[in-house]
Amino acid sequence: MTAGLRFDQMRLPAECEALRAEVRAFLAEEIAAGTFDPHRPGHGDAHNRAFSRRVGAKGWIGMTWPKKYGGGERSFLERYVVTEEFRVANAPVRLHFVADRQSGPVLIKYAPEHIKADILPRICRGELCFVIGMSEPGSGSDLFAARAKATKVDGGFRISGTKIWTSNAHIADYMLGLFRTSPPTRENRRHGLTQFLVDMKAPGITVNPVYQMSGQHDFNEVVFDDVFMTEDHVLGEIDGAWKQATSELAYERSGPERFLETFYVMIELIRALGPEPDLRGAEGLGRLVAQLHSLRRMSVSVAGMLHAGKEPVVEGSLVKDLGTLWEQKLPGRVRELTAFLAPEIGNRATLEEQLAFATMIAPKLTIQGGTTEILRGIIARGLGLR
Amino acid sequence: MAGASESIVAETAARIFADLADPQTVNRAKDDAWKATLWRAIEDAGLARAWVPDELGGSGAGIEDGFAVLGAAGRCALAAPLAETLLAGWLLARAGMTSPAGAMTVAPARPHDRILMAPDGTLSGRVGNIPFASFAQHIAILADGAAGPVVALVAASDGRVTAGRNVAGDASDSVAFDRVAPLRVAAAPVGLDRDALMLMGSVVRAVETAGALETVLTMSVAYANERVAFERPIGKFQAVQQNLARLAGEVAAALAAAGSAADTMAQADRVDDAVFLEAAAAKIRCAEAAQEGAAIAHQVFGAIGFTKEHVLHRFTLRMLAWRDDFGNESHWAAELGRRVARGGADAFWPLVASR
């Protein structure tokens, strides 16, 4: 008998809807002021320091964190609403999003008090950008093959090696990175990695751009040449980082950003089909609507279970598996469903620009943050296989 | 909010189904004798009238509990007119009418079928895909009257029933009504029209399908851990694991969509855009999950799962058959697509986010 899947009924409470109205008004003002164009997701910078500071001033970064660190002590569900509204509007959140979603919570859990007091309020103000340093040229999905080393020296560690596919490293203030402090053991190949907080301005760090096939610059290679870090920058247990990884995963995997990444093409599809679509257009759109609605119901349910203190690890992974595949296939479906529409439909130019962009970024959606194959391995284990 | 497992009524139902409708036992049965025993137990426990309030002679368990019972029914691929009797009781109760004893079903069960009420109060029309009409003593009907929809109760023997079967072998009959005088009739309340009935029926089928998928997943995982090939359990092979993870995804989507829609129906008394989205999406997504899920499960089980002797088909064929009742997924997708298109691009995200 396997553990059953569970999706508790969850409706976002009234305070979330009041917040949603506030977020929409804020975004409408930003759009009106020309901060970003919601219809051109590939256009302009995905990060914007001034915008992130304004978001921070609203109290929408680190919303769930303790007030003493600058957080808002608001609910996980309220954060959910902010995240989905920003995503749907294609707002330029890149600067603060990683820190808000995962780096901050790791620091809250594992960093020493003086570091928390220093860094967390700055994240909340929208001043800091974080990068995740996990993959290496010889280590991607197989995280535990990491070789970049941290060697114990007087007063701290010296790190050497290379991290790659590090999104935002070129604009980041800090990295949360995994470095090898001991070799793996025979019994446990996951042993020997330690998580560190790395100041990206430290001497010895070189950031080299890796341009993506979409033309964007997001990825980088980060080379560490004997970079010194003080002892207090160790996060959690030395050699035991693998134990720290799993609990955050449900948060990271089940959010609205796991199925809304190409949502804009669906809006443009509705515009292109017009108020009276033919049968093919109507049925195709209806199925997409049903699939999206179901994904969001899964995702909100997981948020509700997390909020209630449960650990829906398999359910969270399923949201990412289904959600990323859906958002990846969406541009192709929209392309098919608009294939026979008149060439002169009003939003043709926007639709084509968006489809081109979504088509170029689609392949990464099932790779970043854990590939489909890795996720399914996790799901299979959760089901009682392996 | 109470989920399926917290409902006492659903626990009672699950116990009765385990004792009297165990899929393995039913699959081996030489005759249909088990059906009468099972139905008596369902009636005695008040399960079939969960959606009829106390004051109308039902057990008044509430919409939520009724859906929890249907989830349990789906988990054992129940082949009895429980969902249909529940739905008929709900339809009659919405019009303030009591329910008679015995099995019932509802008509119409296809979106384009119509039954007309003539000025003399008699009913005429032909309807197809009526589940369990040949087993039901009464049929609850939503008919078109001169002044709008009416709810009527007729004796099943007053209609001309042509027996048919769905792919699972359950009765799915055609019924012709030719100037049939109803036993009772009342005007439908505001908001209860054919779409409302079809959507309620669709959510019923979605909840049953999600239940069936839960069992299909449990069975498939257990089998993959047991069945040895190439000297190890097939569940150790990554290709099989990936398939089972995909199956789990379909089950998850079905559970989330059906659960959300059932919760919505429990709160709603008319069909607005949000209710339409919830109910139609549940039927569409659960039908897609049934199709995808059945294919994966059969692949995991291989040849044994394709035999009459094995219980897998009781689940897979039933959930495939349920796709066709109360409007199939293509019908609802086209309707939902039209509705969203009419609302326009700017209204779409606010609609999705309102749920």
Interface residues (C-beta under 8 A of the other chain):
Chain A: M1 T2 G4 L5 R6 F7 D8 Q9 R11 R20 E84 E85 V88 F263 M266 I267 E268 I270 R271 L273 G274 P275 E276 P277 L279 G281 A282 E283 G284 L285 G286 R287 V289 A290 Q291 L292 H293 S294 L295 R296 R297 M298 S301 V314 E315 L318 V319 D321 L322 E373 L375 R376 G377 I379 A380 L383 G384 L385 R386
Chain B: M1 G3 E214 L217 T218 V221 A222 A224 N225 G235 K236 Q238 V240 Q241 Q242 L244 A245 R246 A248 G249 V251 A252 A253 L255 A256 A257 G259 S260 D263 L277 E278 A280 A281 A282 I284 R285 E288 E329 S330 W332 A333 A334 E335 L336 G337 R338 V340 A341 R342 G344 A345 F348 W349 V352 A353 R355
